[in-house]
Amino acid sequence: MPSDHKTGLRWSNWNLLLILPLFMLITPWFNMDEPRVLGLPFFYWYQFLFVPLGVLCVGIVYVKTKDEPVVTGKPDKLGDVDNLDEGAN
């Protein structure tokens, strides 16, 4: 029984904000000892800085995109998946 819940791919320019926390993975940028904050080397406090930054980015993207309609593409020549499941084509 098909549900009324629409699924599909959502795109928004807000999604680009999710790239920002991925900069933490570029280790050569922050593989340093100085400057220290509260005795912590830069390598550690830089990573700790990205935890709330990542949470903030995900939260902003969620709030800005949660009410956007789902964009569904045109069904291909085989038809909709629900129709295939029911045997109708």
N, C-alpha and C positions, 0 to 999 in steps of 0.2 A: 504494500500500500504506500504510494508516494506521499511524502509529507509536504506541508506548505512551507517548510523551512528552505529558503533558497541558499544554495552554496555556490561559490564561484570565486574568481580571482578578484581581489580588490587592489586598486592602485590609487595612490594619492602621493602628491609631492611631499607630504609629511613623512612618508616612509623613508625618505632619504636621510632623515634625522637619525635613523637607526644605524647608519654607517659610522657615526661619530664614536660610539663605544668600541668599535672594531679597531680604532687607531691604537688602542692599548696593546694590541697583539704585535705591533711593530717594535720588537724589543730593542733594536739598535738605537732607536730614538731616545730611550730612557735608561739605557744601561750605563748609569753613572753613579758615583758616590755622592757628589756635591750637587746642589746645595742640600743641606740637612734641615729637617724640620722636626723639632722636639727630639733630636738625636737619631731620627730615622733617615737612612740614606734616601736619596732621590728615587732610586729604583723601587723602593717599597711605598713611599707616600704617594708617588705618582699613580701606582696601581690602586691604592686605597681611594684616591680621588676619583677614579673612574667608576667605582661601585655606585655611589649616589648619582653620578652623572649618567650612567647607563640606566638606572632606575627612572631618573627624571626624563630621559629621552623616550623610553618605552611608555611612560605614563602620558607624556604629551601626545605621542602618536596615537595612543589608544583613545584619549579624550577627543582629539580632533577628527578621528576617522570612524568612531563607533556608530554614528548615525548615517554614514554615507550608504547609498544603495549598493547592492552587490551587482557587479557587472558580469553578465553571463554572455558568453560568446554564442555565435550561431551554431546550432547542432550540425555535425558533419553529415555526410550522405547516409551514414548508418542510422542516424536518428538519435534521439535522446536516450540516455542511459536508463531512465525509468521505463521507456518503451521497450528497450531491449530486454530488461528484466522480466517484463510481463509477456514477452514473446510477440508483441505487436511491432510491426515495422512499417 
